Amino acid sequence: MKELLLKPIAYLYIKWAIDDLNGKNRKPIFDWYLPILCAALVTFFFDFTYSESLDDFKIFFESKGFEVLGNFILALPGFLFAALTAVVSFGNKELDITAKVNPPINGDGHEISRRRYLANAFSYLTFLSLFLLFVTTFINYCYSAKVLGVVAEFYKASYLLLSFFYFTLVFQLFFILCITLYYIGDRVHQPMNYDQKNN
């Protein structure tokens, strides 16, 4: 049961083909390195602008910005599920072809087709957006109910730690979505020798 529920996470174990001269796989840059870097910068900004006067100062999770972000995340699961359905049902046979040179490789070490890669990507993005939706709702409730209104030092530390975790996932969603949109908007329309030259 656990494996079935967490199956969308399999996308994170996919490796791109060796796509640079040094033989390095650049996929972790978009999956983890850039999201963590951007989340760290946002957390640093929150730390820099934090005020000890909690009565007059509203943290991000109590601001309009968080409300806007929450509304955006609320709309994502339906859009991403529709995109997943379109990828699975799209009739282009080239999507089912596995590149002869350096195709994506799943966590089991098997080469996968363009369609399988995109299906895995949108499946994970849908899963991540649903998870973020629940996390956003929980955070909103906690701060609205003043559940975290405890000792000031702990309050600030928990706020910054939660911000880093939350924005790591938000930026991961953003970067993976950008790469997937590039892939489905441009890469899949290129002939197979394009994959061979660029992987």
N, C-alpha and C positions, 0 to 999 in steps of 0.2 A: 504493500500500500504506500509506504513512504517513498519508494523508488518511483512509483507512478506519479505521485503528487509533485515530486521534485525533478521530474524528467526534463522540464524546460531549461533547467540549469545546465544541461549537457552542452549548451552553446558555449559556455565558458571554457570547456575542455577542447573545443575545436581549435586546431592550429592552422594558420595560413601557410601557404606554400612558402618556401624560402624566397623572400621577395626583395633582398638587397644583396649587394656584392659581398658583404661580410657574413652572409649565411644566417642572419638573425630573423626571427619571427616578430613582425611588428604589431601583431594583433594585441598583445598585452598592453601596448602603449595606449590604445583606445579603450580597452576593457578596464584597465586599472590605473596606469600611471598618470594619464591626463585627468581622469576624474578625481583621484586622490590629491593631485597638485592643485586643481581648481577648488576643491573642497577645503584644502588647507588655507588657501588665500582668502576664501570667504570667511572661514573661522577666524583667521587673523584679523580681518576687518571687523567682525563682530566683537572680538576681544578689545580692539582698539577703540571702538565706539561705545563700549559698555559703560553704563553709569551705575554707581552704587545706590543712587537715589531711585529705588525701584518704584516709588510712588509716582514719580513724574516721567520715568523712562519706560518705554515699551520695547521689549525685545522683539526680534524678528518674528517669532512664533505667535506674537500677539498683534502683529501689524497687518496692514492692508496687503502688503507684499506677499505674506504667507497665504492670505485668503485668495489672492490672484493665482498664485502657484498651485494652491489646492484645487481651484476650479479647472485649471489647465490639466492637472493630473486626473481629475474626475472624468474628463472627456477622452482621455487617451485609450483606456482599455477597449472601448468599442471600435475606435479607429484602427487600432493595431490588430484586433481580432478580424476585422474586415480585410485588412491588408494580408493577414495570414491566410485567410480563406481564398483571396484572389491569387496568391502565389501558388497555393496547392492546386487550384482549379484552372490556372492559366494554361492555354493549349499550346504554347510554344515548346516544341519538342527539344529544342536546343538546351532548355533548362534541365533536361534529364540526362544530358551528356556529361560525363566526367572528363575533365581536361586530361590530356595525355601527359602533360608536363606539369608537375607541382600542383595538383588539385588540393582543395582543403581536406584536412584529415580530422576525423572525429576522435573522441576520447578512446575508442576501442582500436584506433590505429588503421581504420578503413578509409579509403578515399571516398569522398561524397560528391554528388552532383551539385550544380548551381541551385537547383530547386531545393534540395535537401539543406543546403547551407542557409538559404533565405528562409525556409520554413523553420529551421532551428533558431535563426536570429529573431524573427517575428514572434515565435513562441516564447522566447526568453523575454523579449521586450514587453509582451502582454503580461507575462507573469510578474515582471518587475514593476510595471505600472499598477497592477492590482495590489501588490505588496505595498507600494508607496501610498496607494490610496488608503489602505488600512492604517499605515503608520501615520499619515497626515491626519486622519480622523482621530487617532489615539492621542497624538500630540496636541491637537486642538482641544480635545476634551480635558487633558491634564492641565493645560495652562488656563483654560476657562474656569475649571473647578479649583484652581490654586493648589493642586495636588503637590506641585514642586516648590511651593512657597515656604522653604525652610531656611536654614542658616545661610547667610549671604554667600559665604565662601563655597559651600557645596552647591548652592543655586547656580552660581556662575560657572563652576566646573562642569556641572551636569548639562547646563545650557550649551557650552562650547563643545562638549563631547557629543551631545546629541546633534548639534549643528554639523559637526564634521561627518558623522555617520550618515545623516540624512542627505547632505549635499554630495557625498561620495556617490550615493545611489542615484540622485537626481542627475548629476553630471555623467555618470555611467550610462544612464538612459539616453541622455542627449547625444553623447559621442557615438554610441552604438547605433542609434537611430540615424545619425548623419552618415555613417559608413554604409549602413544598409540601404539608405536612400540613394547614395552614390552607386552602390552595386546594382540596385534594381532599376535606377534611372539611366545608367550609362553602361555599366560593365556587361550586363546580360544581353545587351543589344550588339555587342562586339562579336566578331567571328572567333572561333575557338583558338586560332593562332594568336589572338590578342592576349589570352590567358597565358599562352606559352611564352610570349615575349615579356610579359610584365609580372610573372610569378617567379 
